[in-house]
Amino acid sequence: MTKTQKRVAIVGSARIPFCRAHTGYVDETNLSMMTGALKGLVDKYKLKDTHIDEVMGGVVLNHSRDFNIAREAALNAGLAPSTPGTTVQIACGTSLQAALLVGAKIATGEIESGITCGADSVSDSPIVFGPKFSKRMIKLSRAKTLGQKLGVFKGFNFGEVVPNAPSTAEPRTGLSMGQHCELMAREWGLTREEQDEWALGSHQKAAKAYEEGFHDDLIVPHAGIVRDNNVRADSSLEKLASLKPSFDRKSGHGTLTAANSTPLTDGAASVLLASEEWAKERGLPILGYLRTGAVSANDFAHGDGLLMAPTIAVSNMLAREELSFADIDLFEIHEAFAAVLLCTVKAFADKTYNKQVLGRDKPLGKIDLKKVNLTGSSVAYGHPFAATGARILGATVNLLEREKKERALISVCTAGGQGVAAIIERN
């Protein structure tokens, strides 16, 4: 049997301010930050003790103690104990993918309400020891006598206790995300100057958004922090040009710097989704609708650009929905690096790329950059990996209302050569 699909309403969002790693949230955890974002949503829409059909989200830099962080954060935030929590992870696309999963359940009638969320703390990264010392600790926990406990350390050397810090290197290539993006920038002929110009523009647009009060309804204070601390309203091209390359320091051709890349960031974000009926019964607003989405992957280990997979998701999604760029009023493209956005825009207009990678006889076309990231994006705000999708989703639906536009496209690149895309509509 088939049922008519329900529209997936976006009721609203809440996020805590984003902070550069090791600054404002040094004493916070993934759980406390996710709780803060969810609590902001609970307070905003008077959801205390309310049953939500599912809270879904996750983190990338996860501690073993947070084995189901979505459930724990939901309980901490004051939702009804009957609210299930599901933890998912797809790197930087985590909370947007969670929104698509929750949205699909709402569309089919499986659930009526859901929250998507994400958090990440570089400041509280999980530090683990190598396998040899870890196994010693497991044996120690099982030892009963003093002799057994002492025996655990037979042959021990202090090199075993050197911790394995989290790394952004791709397991299949050994290259960091920044190094991969340098390869992309070189392939697409990007200059340092155009990356710096886009990065500066991101900061300027973000600062203007703050001045205009755009974030007043989106951000809730947390741990004494009231606004993102990475936005640089006083930056300039001269300051950006003075920085040295961050990922290619030897060839003399490196173009990615600390300024045109996202900083390591702590933060959390959440979005409330529901059926129209559920929202209307409770007198809640409907800011817009999550129409559809897509997830994709490419063969980055053998030459495909690590952060180019979203182009595939976008192309497939538009083809399925019988839409083109002419039908899109606003674009929100995650700025993992300024180069990612610029490479993506170039790829969409490139005939060869469209033919060989996207399977299109004609290019998707040129995107008007005046329609892209109108209030700035990750280069300015920062990028707590799992929280970025929810940040973008919440901000974009508000931006559609502000601009009185109808349709927006969201594109988020992720580690592992994957991408998540979505379309949201105002009416």
N, C-alpha and C positions, 0 to 999 in steps of 0.2 A: 504493500500500500504506500501511496505517496501523500504527503501533506504539503500544503502551501507553506513555503518558508516565511518565517517572521523576519521583520526588519530588526537589525541590531542597533539599538539606540546607545549613543554615548551620552551619559548623564553628566559626567564631569570628571575632574582629576584633581589630584593634590600631590605635590612633591615637596621635599625638604630642599633647602638651598644646597647647591653643589659646592664642595670645597676641594681645593688642590690637596693632594695626599700629604699627610703629615702636617696639616695646619689646623683647621677648625674642629676636625672630628677625630683627633688622635686618641680620645678616650671612648669613642663610639665603636659599635660592632655592626656587622651586617644586620643582625636581628634588631638591634635598637633603632637603626636607621629605617629599616623596612617598617617596623612598628610605628615610627614617627610619621611616615608617609601615609600608612593606612589609618592611623589615628586622625590625621588631618582630614581624610576622606570621611571618616565616621562622624567627626564633629561638624564638618561642612554640610552634610546631608542628613544629620540627626539619625544615624544608623546604630547607635549604641543598643546592644542587646538584640539587634535585628538579625534574622537569619538571611544569609546570602548563600545562594545555591552552590557557589564554588569560588574560592580565592586561588588564583593560579599565578605563579611567578617563581623567581629564583635568583641566584647569584652565580657569578663566574668563579670568583676567588672564595670558595666555600670551605668552611671548617667542618670537620666530621661531626662536631657537636650540633651542627645545624642541619641534621639529616632531612628534616621536613620543615624548612624555615617558613614556608607560606602558611602552614597550619599554626605554628607558634606565634607568628606575627599577627595573624587574624585574631587569635585568642587574646594576645596582649593589647590589641587595639580596641577591644571591647565589643567585638561582634559576638553574636550568640554562639554558645558552645556547639550548637548543631551545624555550624558552618564548616564544610570540609575545606582542607587546604591541600593543594597539589603543587609540588616543586618540580620545575622544568628548567632546562638550560640549553641554549643554542648560542653561547657566547654573547656578542654584542646585540644580537637580535632577540634575546630572551623575552623581554616583556612585550615586544610587538608580536612575536610568535605566540605567546600566551594569550594575547588579545584575540588573535585569529582562532585559537583553539576554543576559548571561551565563547567567542562570537559564533562559531559553528554550532556549538551546543545550544545557544539561544535560538539561532536560526531554525534549527530542527525541532525545537520544542522540548529538548531534553532538560533544559534548565530555563529559568526566567530571569535570573540575575547572576552577575559574576564580577569579580574584580581581578584585574591584571596588575602585576606589580614586579618590581625588580630593585635590587640594591647591590652595591659593591663597595668594599672598603679596602683600598690599597694599604692604608695605615694599619689595618688589623689583618694583614695577609696571613694565611696559614703557613707556618714554617714547620717543615718536617725533616726528620733525619733520614739518612740512607738506610737501605734495607737491613744491613748487618746490625746496626745499633737498634733499629726498630724491633727486630726479632729478639734481641737481648731483653728489651723492655717487656715484650710479651711474655717471655720466659720468666722474667723477674716477677711479674704480676701473678704467675701461677706457682712460683716457688713457695714452699711451706716452711722449710727449716733454714737456719742460718747457713748451713753448709750448702744447701741448694742455691741460696741467694748469692753466696760468694762464688759458687761455681759458674754462675751465669756470666761472670766477667773474666773467665779464663781466656787468655789471648787478646784481651781488650787493648786497643790503642786509641789515643786521643783523636786521631784522624776520623774516627767513626762518628764523633759528635759534631763535625762540621755540618751545619744545616743546609738543606737544599731549599733555597729561596724560590718563590714563584718566578716564572719566566714567561715572557711574551713570545719566545721563540717557537716556531712551528715544529712539531715533532718530526714531520716528514722531510723538512728541508734544513732545519737548524737555523734558519734566518728569522729575525724578528719581523714583526708586522711593518715597522718602519723601513727595514731593509727591503722587504718585498715591495713596499710602496715606492721606494726609490727606483726599483726596476720598472714599475708601471709608469712613473713620471718620465723616465728615459724613453720608454717605448712610445709614449704618446707625445714626446717632444715638448714637455712642459718646462717653462723657465722658472727660475727662482723668483723673479719679479712678479709673475702672474700669480704664483702661489702666495707670496707675501701680500699682494693687493687683495686677494680674496680673504685672507686671514684678517687683515686690517678691517675690511668691510664687515666681516662677521662680528668683530668686537664693537664697531661703531653702531651696527644695527641692534645689537644686544643692549648696548648702553641707552640707545634711543627708546627701546622697548621699555626699559626700566623707567625712564623719564616720563613716558606717556602712561605709566600705570598698567601696562599690559600684564605684568606678572603679579599684580596685587591679588588677583583671585586664584592664582595658580600655586603660589609658594606659601608654605606654612613654616614658621620659625621652628628651629630644632637645635637643642643644646646651646642656646644663646646666639645662634647664627640666624640672620634675617634675610640675607641675600647671597647669591653666588659670589665667590671671592676671586674668580679668575677673569671676570670681564674687565678689560682694560680700555676705558674711555679715552685715556690720554696717550695711547700708543700712536706711532707714526711709522711711515715707510722707512725713514732713516734709522729708527730704533730697530726695526725688524731686519733691515739690511746689515746691521752690525753683528748679528749673531752668526756663529759658525754652524756648519751642517752637523746634525745630530747622529745620522746613521751611516753616512758615507764620508768619512773624515780623511781618507787617504787618496782617493782618485783625483780630487780637484774638481769633480763634477757633481758633488752632492748638492741637492736643492732643498731637502727637508730639514727644517730647523725646529727648535723648541717652540718658536712662535707660530709657525704654520702647521703645527701638529697639535693634537689634543694633549693636554697634560694628564698625568695619572691623577685620578679623581675619586673622591668618596661621595656617596649620595644615594638617594632612593626616590622612587616615583610610583604612583598608582593611578589607575583609571577605573571608574565604575561603568559597567556595561549592563544593559537590561533589555528586555522586550518592551515595546511601547506600552503594553497593557500594565506591566509591573510598575513602570515609572509613573504613568498617569494615575494609577490607583493610589500612589503615595504622594502625589502632588509634586513630583520631582521634575526638574527641567530636562528637556531633550535638546542638547546642543547640536547634534548631528547624528550621522549614521555610519557605521562601519560596513561598507558595501561588500568588499572582498579582499583577498590577499593571496600571496604566493610565497613559496620558499624555494630556493634553488641552490645548486652547487656546481663548481667547475673543477677542472683538473689542474689546480694551481701548482702541484708538485712537478708537473711536466710542462710548465711554460705559460699556463693561463694566469692572468693577474690575480693575485690572492684576493683582492678586494673588489673584483669586477663582477662577481657572481650576481649581485643585485640587478645588473642589466638584463640577465636572463629571466629573473623573476618578474621584472617589470614588463618585459616583452611578452612573456607567456600570459601574464595577468591581463594585459590590454587586449591581446588577441582573443582570449576567452570571453572577455566582456564586450568585445567589438567596439573598443574605444581607441582613440589616437591621442597624441599630445594636444591636438586642437580641442579636445574635450576636457583638458585639465587646466584649471585656473591657477592653481598654486602647486609648487613642488617643494617638498621637504627632503633633502638629501643629506644624510648623516655625514658630518665632516670628521671622520676619523683622522683625516689629514686634509688640508685644502686640496692636495693633489688628487685625492679620491674623487671629490666632486668634479674637479676639472677633467679628469680622465673619463669619468662616467658620461659627462655631457658631450665630450668629443666622440666617445664610442657610439652614442645614440645617433650621431649624425654621419658616422663613417660607413660608407657603402660596403667596403670589404668586411668590416666587423659584423655588420648586420647580416650579410650573406653567410659568412663562415661560422659565426658564433650563434647568432640569433635566428638563423634560418629564414631571414626575411628577404624578399626580392627587392624591396625598397626600404631605405633607412627609416627608422622611427621619426627622425627629423631633428632639427635644431631647437633647443630649448632657450627661450628668452630668459636670460639670467636675472632680469628684473622680477621674475616670478618665483625665484628660488630663494628659500630661507630668508623670508622678509624680516624676521626678528632675530637673525643670527642663528648660529647652531653650535655644534659641539666644540669647535675651535675656541669659541668664546666662553660658553657655559661650562665646559668640561665634559668628561665622558666616564661616569661610573658604569662600567660595561653593561650590566644587566638592566640598569635603570633607564638607559637612553631611549629605548623604544617607547616606553610609557611617557617619558618627558615629551618626546616629539608628538605622540598621539594626542596627549592632552593639550599641548600648545597649538597644534594645527587646527583642531576643531574650534578652538577659540579664535584663531586667526581667520578662519572662514567666516565666522560671524562678524568680526571686526571689519573685514574687507568687503562683506556682503557678496562673497563669491560662492559658487555652488560646489565645486569638486576639487579635491587635493590628492596628490599622489605622494606616498611616503616610501623612501628607499633607505634601507639600513644594511651596510656591509658587516660581515662578521669574520672572526678568525676561522681557520679551517676551510677557506675558500667557499663560503656560503653567503647567502643574501636573503633578506626578508623584505617584502614589499606589501603595500596595502593602499586601498582607495577609500577615502572617506567623503561623505557628502553632507551638505547642510540641510537639504530637504528631501 
